[in-house]
C-alpha cells in the first residue's frame, strides 16, 4: 500500500479549485503509477516564494534519468513501454499546460534510482476576472474540520 504524507504547515493561497486540484491529483497519480514497487511513500509539501507557492510532490520510486526531464512533460510521451503499463503520457503534459495557463510552471528534480520530486509553481492569488473565471475558489489551508490525516485540504469558498 502507498503512504501519502502531507506536511502539517502548508501556506494559504486563494485560487481556483479545479485547476490546482487537477495538477496535484495528476502528480500524485504519476508518483504511484510509475513506482517500481507495490508500496511506497509520496510526500506533499509547499514553500512560499514571493507571489508564488511551490507545491512539491516527492516519491521514493525509481527516479528519472535527467536526460528525460523535458520529454516527460510532452504530450503522449512516457518512459514506460505501452505494453508494460497503462500510462497515456497525458498527465504531466496536462500539469504543465494548466500551470502555464495560470502563470505558474512545473519541473522535476530527479536522478535515476533516487526517487522523483515534482515542483508545481502556483500563483498565490489568481485574478479570476482577468481570466474570465468566477468563484468558487479554493484555499490550500488548515481546516478545523476532521479529515483522514495530517495536512491540508482544498476547501471550497463561498
Buried (B, 14 or more C-beta within 10 A) or exposed (E): EBEBBBBEEBBEBBBBBEBBBBBBEBBBBBBBBBBEEEEBBBBBBBEEEEEBBBBBBBBBBBBBEEEBBEBBBEEEBBBEEEEEEEBEBBBBBBBBBBBEEBBBBBBBBBEEEEBBBBBBBBBBEBEBEEEEBEEEBBBBBBEEEEEEEEBBBBBEEE
